[in-house]
Amino acid sequence: MVEGKINEIHGWAAMKPGLKVEPWSYTPRPLSDTDVEIKIEYSGICGSDLHTIKEEWGGTMYPAIVGHEIVGRVITKGSKVTHLEEGDLVGVGAQVHACLENSCNACSRDLDPHCPKSVFTYNAKYTDGEQAHGGYAEAVRVNSSYAFKIPASIDPVYAPPLMCAGATGVKKGDRVGIIGIGGLGHLAIQYAHALGAEVVAFSHSPNKRDECLTLGASIFVNTANEEEVNAVRGTLNYLFVTSNSHTSQYGNLVVLLALPEGELNMSPRVFIKSEVAITGSLIAGVKVLKETLEFSAKHKIFPTIERFPMDHVNEAIEHVSSGKARYRVVLENKQ
């Protein structure tokens, strides 16, 4: 163990269910030989943050500092950390720890988010019982394997939302649908297009048509227009669902990326009659996140963001909750 440079971390925590966070401080867990301490410069707001502080998924451990789209500088590192140096610009996503052992059934297959010892960035506990807290704060301590160097060609303020992105099995020539053109959806269009897929964007907002086509979509479908919907029904290899609505009528494989509260009720008839498969995607592990950052830098894939000072976090949360964000909100700590 080594001493960190910050003995008490100040942040903004949810104290009870709702959309409000307030100033709160905590003593971080001891910095292990494989950990790094990061001074946070930017932290994105994800829909998962709102679900958690409102306790819509259940099990929120208050006080809770959320935020899993973190970018900042390494200010302290453990003695066994050799791939990072103090001053390095790094990003942290939705996970901060796993065993990463070759003997682990999950980690050995690059499925470390499913490791039995996996710890998510917030609202989770380490094996010693210490609670993990996220990025609405001045600093964070994480396992160094989950602190990813940000490529020099990526402006740090645009990096936080990329920490919540990931790769898929999409390949050149596939026809891919994206439902929900918001924080995840506008990035999904860019990734699928860069991978060589033909992209079909679905939205109930016709005013997003031109922007979707600019981002890389070949076709825009207004979901309120029955003729447009029928024209693409059953023509997709993949359908990525990034909003709370979905349909299995468009593609062969439906991939759920959004996680609304409540249950998903679908009749078995849907799968049998249309031969549709449905699956979900949790978060990216170490291998995929590294590839995602490199891919984003190479193809110049960046989010459309709005910026708020960290101490205006409640205003920013309300902005996201009301659906006004275009398309991701990034909180900035004073430098």
C-alpha positions as CSV (number, residue, x, y, z in Angstrom):
1,M,0.0,0.0,0.0
2,V,1.1,3.6,-0.7
3,E,-0.3,6.9,0.6
4,G,-2.6,8.7,-1.9
5,K,-2.3,12.4,-2.4
6,I,-5.9,13.0,-1.5
7,N,-7.0,11.8,2.0
8,E,-10.6,12.8,1.6
9,I,-12.4,12.9,-1.7
10,H,-15.1,15.6,-2.2
11,G,-17.9,15.0,-4.5
12,W,-21.6,15.2,-5.2
13,A,-23.7,12.4,-3.8
14,A,-27.3,11.3,-4.0
15,M,-28.5,10.9,-0.4
16,K,-32.0,9.5,-1.2
17,P,-34.1,8.6,-4.2
18,G,-34.6,11.6,-6.6
19,L,-32.8,13.8,-9.0
20,K,-30.8,15.8,-6.5
21,V,-27.2,15.4,-5.5
22,E,-25.4,17.4,-2.8
23,P,-21.9,18.0,-1.6
24,W,-20.4,15.0,0.3
25,S,-17.0,13.7,1.1
26,Y,-15.6,10.2,1.8
27,T,-12.3,8.6,2.8
28,P,-11.1,6.5,-0.1
29,R,-10.0,2.9,0.3
30,P,-6.3,2.4,0.7
31,L,-4.3,2.6,-2.6
32,S,-3.1,-0.9,-3.4
33,D,0.1,-1.7,-5.3
34,T,-1.9,-2.1,-8.6
35,D,-4.1,1.0,-8.1
36,V,-3.9,4.5,-9.4
37,E,-5.4,7.7,-8.0
38,I,-6.8,10.1,-10.6
39,K,-7.6,13.8,-10.4
40,I,-10.8,14.1,-12.3
41,E,-11.1,16.8,-15.0
42,Y,-14.2,15.7,-16.8
43,S,-17.1,13.4,-16.0
44,G,-20.0,12.5,-18.3
45,I,-23.6,12.0,-17.3
46,C,-25.1,8.7,-18.4
47,G,-28.7,7.5,-18.2
48,S,-27.5,4.8,-15.8
49,D,-26.6,7.6,-13.3
50,L,-30.1,8.8,-13.3
51,H,-31.6,5.4,-12.9
52,T,-29.3,4.8,-10.0
53,I,-29.8,8.0,-8.0
54,K,-33.6,7.7,-8.5
55,E,-33.3,4.0,-7.4
56,E,-35.3,2.9,-10.4
57,W,-33.3,-0.3,-10.7
58,G,-33.4,-0.9,-6.9
59,G,-30.6,-1.5,-4.5
60,T,-29.0,1.9,-4.5
61,M,-26.6,2.3,-1.6
62,Y,-26.9,5.9,-0.3
63,P,-24.9,8.1,-0.1
64,A,-23.9,7.3,-3.7
65,I,-21.6,9.3,-6.0
66,V,-22.4,8.2,-9.5
67,G,-20.6,8.8,-12.8
68,H,-18.8,6.2,-15.0
69,E,-17.5,8.4,-17.8
70,I,-14.4,9.7,-16.2
71,V,-11.3,11.5,-17.6
72,G,-8.5,12.9,-15.6
73,R,-4.8,12.8,-14.7
74,V,-2.9,10.1,-12.7
75,I,-1.6,11.8,-9.6
76,T,-0.4,8.7,-7.6
77,K,0.2,5.1,-8.6
78,G,1.0,1.8,-6.8
79,S,4.4,0.3,-6.8
80,K,3.4,-2.5,-9.3
81,V,1.9,-0.1,-11.9
82,T,4.4,0.1,-14.8
83,H,2.2,1.1,-17.8
84,L,1.1,4.4,-16.4
85,E,3.0,7.4,-15.1
86,E,1.9,10.4,-13.0
87,G,0.5,13.0,-15.3
88,D,-0.9,10.6,-17.8
89,L,-4.3,11.5,-19.1
90,V,-6.6,8.5,-18.6
91,G,-10.2,7.5,-18.8
92,V,-12.3,5.2,-16.6
93,G,-15.5,3.5,-17.7
94,A,-18.2,1.6,-15.9
95,Q,-15.8,-0.9,-14.2
96,V,-12.9,-0.4,-11.8
97,H,-11.8,-3.9,-10.8
98,A,-11.7,-7.6,-11.7
99,C,-9.3,-10.4,-10.9
100,L,-8.0,-10.5,-14.5
101,E,-6.5,-14.0,-13.8
102,N,-6.0,-16.6,-16.5
103,S,-7.7,-19.1,-14.3
104,C,-10.9,-17.0,-14.2
105,N,-13.6,-18.3,-16.6
106,A,-14.7,-14.8,-17.5
107,C,-11.5,-12.8,-17.5
108,S,-9.6,-15.5,-19.6
109,R,-12.2,-14.9,-22.3
110,D,-12.1,-11.1,-22.1
111,L,-15.4,-11.0,-20.3
112,D,-14.1,-9.3,-17.2
113,P,-17.3,-7.4,-16.6
114,H,-18.7,-10.8,-15.6
115,C,-15.8,-11.7,-13.3
116,P,-17.1,-12.9,-9.9
117,K,-14.8,-10.2,-8.4
118,S,-15.9,-7.5,-10.8
119,V,-16.5,-4.1,-9.2
120,F,-18.5,-1.5,-11.1
121,T,-17.5,2.2,-10.8
122,Y,-20.3,3.1,-8.4
123,N,-23.0,1.5,-6.3
124,A,-20.9,-1.6,-5.9
125,K,-18.6,-3.0,-3.2
126,Y,-15.1,-4.4,-3.2
127,T,-14.5,-7.8,-1.5
128,D,-13.4,-6.0,1.6
129,G,-16.8,-4.3,1.9
130,E,-15.7,-0.8,0.8
131,Q,-18.1,1.0,-1.5
132,A,-17.0,2.2,-4.9
133,H,-17.9,5.8,-5.8
134,G,-17.8,7.4,-9.2
135,G,-16.9,10.5,-11.2
136,Y,-19.1,13.3,-9.8
137,A,-16.1,14.2,-7.7
138,E,-12.6,15.6,-7.6
139,A,-10.8,12.3,-7.7
140,V,-11.2,8.5,-7.8
141,R,-9.1,5.4,-7.1
142,V,-9.2,2.4,-9.4
143,N,-7.3,-0.7,-10.4
144,S,-4.8,0.6,-13.0
145,S,-6.0,-1.9,-15.6
146,Y,-9.2,0.1,-15.8
147,A,-7.5,3.4,-16.3
148,F,-7.1,3.7,-20.1
149,K,-4.7,6.2,-21.8
150,I,-6.6,8.7,-23.9
151,P,-5.1,8.9,-27.4
152,A,-3.4,12.3,-28.0
153,S,-5.7,12.9,-31.0
154,I,-8.8,12.9,-28.8
155,D,-9.7,16.2,-27.0
156,P,-10.1,15.2,-23.4
157,V,-13.5,17.0,-23.0
158,Y,-15.0,14.7,-25.7
159,A,-13.5,11.5,-24.2
160,P,-15.9,10.8,-21.3
161,P,-18.8,9.5,-23.4
162,L,-16.5,7.2,-25.2
163,M,-15.8,5.4,-21.9
164,C,-19.4,4.2,-22.0
165,A,-19.2,3.0,-25.6
166,G,-18.2,-0.4,-26.9
167,A,-17.6,-2.6,-29.9
168,T,-20.0,-5.1,-31.5
169,G,-19.9,-8.0,-34.0
170,V,-21.0,-5.7,-36.8
171,K,-19.0,-6.1,-40.0
172,K,-18.7,-4.6,-43.4
173,G,-21.8,-5.1,-45.5
174,D,-24.2,-5.7,-42.6
175,R,-27.5,-3.7,-42.4
176,V,-27.7,-2.2,-39.0
177,G,-30.6,-0.4,-37.3
178,I,-30.2,2.1,-34.5
179,I,-33.3,2.9,-32.4
180,G,-33.1,6.0,-30.2
181,I,-30.9,8.8,-31.6
182,G,-29.6,10.2,-28.3
183,G,-26.5,9.9,-26.2
184,L,-25.8,6.3,-27.2
185,G,-27.5,6.3,-30.5
186,H,-25.6,9.1,-32.2
187,L,-22.3,7.3,-31.3
188,A,-23.7,4.0,-32.5
189,I,-24.4,5.4,-35.9
190,Q,-20.8,6.6,-36.2
191,Y,-19.3,3.3,-35.1
192,A,-21.5,1.2,-37.3
193,H,-20.8,3.4,-40.3
194,A,-17.0,3.3,-39.7
195,L,-17.2,-0.5,-39.5
196,G,-18.6,-0.6,-43.0
197,A,-22.3,-1.3,-42.2
198,E,-25.3,0.3,-43.9
199,V,-27.0,2.2,-41.1
200,V,-30.7,2.7,-40.7
201,A,-31.6,5.3,-38.0
202,F,-35.0,5.1,-36.3
203,S,-36.4,8.1,-34.4
204,H,-39.8,9.5,-33.6
205,S,-38.2,13.0,-34.1
206,P,-38.2,13.8,-37.8
207,N,-36.0,16.9,-37.1
208,K,-33.1,14.5,-36.5
209,R,-33.2,13.2,-40.1
210,D,-30.5,15.5,-41.5
211,E,-28.2,15.0,-38.5
212,C,-28.5,11.2,-38.6
213,L,-27.6,11.2,-42.3
214,T,-24.6,13.5,-41.6
215,L,-23.4,11.2,-38.8
216,G,-23.4,8.2,-41.3
217,A,-26.9,6.8,-41.6
218,S,-27.9,5.8,-45.1
219,I,-31.6,5.7,-44.3
220,F,-33.7,7.6,-41.7
221,V,-37.0,6.1,-40.5
222,N,-39.6,8.2,-38.8
223,T,-41.2,5.7,-36.5
224,A,-44.5,7.6,-36.7
225,N,-44.6,7.1,-40.4
226,E,-46.1,3.6,-41.2
227,E,-44.9,3.6,-44.8
228,E,-41.3,4.3,-43.8
229,V,-41.4,1.6,-41.1
230,N,-42.9,-1.0,-43.4
231,A,-40.2,-0.3,-46.0
232,V,-37.5,-1.6,-43.7
233,R,-39.4,-4.3,-41.8
234,G,-37.4,-7.5,-41.6
235,T,-34.4,-6.2,-43.6
236,L,-31.8,-5.7,-40.8
237,N,-29.0,-8.0,-39.6
238,Y,-28.8,-6.2,-36.3
239,L,-31.1,-3.8,-34.4
240,F,-29.4,-1.9,-31.6
241,V,-31.9,-0.5,-29.1
242,T,-30.5,2.5,-27.2
243,S,-33.8,3.9,-25.9
244,N,-36.6,2.6,-23.8
245,S,-38.7,1.6,-26.8
246,H,-38.0,-1.4,-29.0
247,T,-39.5,-3.7,-31.6
248,S,-38.4,-7.1,-32.9
249,Q,-40.1,-6.6,-36.3
250,Y,-37.2,-5.0,-38.1
251,G,-34.2,-7.3,-37.7
252,N,-32.9,-10.8,-37.1
253,L,-30.9,-9.9,-34.0
254,V,-32.1,-7.4,-31.4
255,V,-29.4,-6.1,-29.1
256,L,-30.6,-4.2,-26.0
257,L,-28.3,-1.5,-24.9
258,A,-30.7,0.5,-22.8
259,L,-31.9,-0.8,-19.5
260,P,-35.2,0.8,-18.5
261,E,-36.8,0.1,-15.2
262,G,-39.4,-2.7,-15.0
263,E,-39.7,-5.9,-16.9
264,L,-39.5,-6.8,-20.6
265,N,-42.7,-8.6,-21.6
266,M,-42.7,-10.3,-25.0
267,S,-44.7,-13.3,-26.2
268,P,-42.7,-16.4,-27.3
269,R,-44.7,-16.1,-30.6
270,V,-42.5,-13.1,-31.5
271,F,-39.4,-15.2,-31.6
272,I,-40.9,-18.3,-33.2
273,K,-42.9,-16.5,-35.9
274,S,-40.2,-14.1,-37.0
275,E,-37.1,-16.2,-36.0
276,V,-35.7,-13.2,-34.2
277,A,-33.1,-13.5,-31.5
278,I,-32.8,-11.0,-28.7
279,T,-29.7,-10.4,-26.6
280,G,-28.2,-7.7,-24.4
281,S,-24.9,-5.9,-24.0
282,L,-23.6,-4.9,-20.5
283,I,-20.4,-2.9,-20.6
284,A,-17.1,-3.2,-22.4
285,G,-14.2,-5.0,-20.7
286,V,-10.5,-4.1,-20.8
287,K,-9.8,-5.4,-24.3
288,V,-12.9,-3.8,-25.9
289,L,-12.4,-0.4,-24.3
290,K,-8.8,-0.2,-25.5
291,E,-9.9,-1.1,-29.0
292,T,-12.8,1.4,-28.8
293,L,-10.5,4.3,-27.9
294,E,-8.1,3.4,-30.7
295,F,-10.9,3.0,-33.2
296,S,-12.5,6.3,-32.2
297,A,-9.2,8.1,-32.6
298,K,-8.5,6.5,-36.0
299,H,-11.9,7.3,-37.4
300,K,-12.4,10.6,-35.6
301,I,-15.6,9.4,-33.8
302,F,-16.5,12.0,-31.2
303,P,-19.8,12.7,-29.3
304,T,-21.8,15.8,-29.6
305,I,-21.7,17.3,-26.1
306,E,-22.9,20.1,-23.8
307,R,-20.6,21.3,-21.0
308,F,-21.6,22.2,-17.4
309,P,-19.4,23.1,-14.4
310,M,-19.2,20.3,-11.8
311,D,-20.9,22.6,-9.2
312,H,-23.8,23.0,-11.6
313,V,-24.4,19.2,-11.6
314,N,-28.0,19.4,-10.5
315,E,-28.8,21.7,-13.4
316,A,-27.0,19.3,-15.7
317,I,-28.9,16.3,-14.3
318,E,-32.3,18.0,-14.8
319,H,-31.2,18.9,-18.4
320,V,-30.5,15.2,-19.2
321,S,-33.6,14.0,-17.3
322,S,-35.9,16.4,-19.3
323,G,-34.5,15.0,-22.6
324,K,-33.0,18.3,-23.6
325,A,-29.4,17.2,-23.9
326,R,-27.8,17.1,-27.4
327,Y,-26.5,14.5,-27.0
328,R,-24.2,13.9,-24.0
329,V,-23.5,16.2,-21.0
330,V,-20.0,16.5,-19.7
331,L,-19.2,18.0,-16.2
332,E,-16.0,20.0,-15.8
333,N,-14.0,20.4,-12.7
334,K,-12.2,23.7,-12.3
335,Q,-8.6,23.3,-13.2
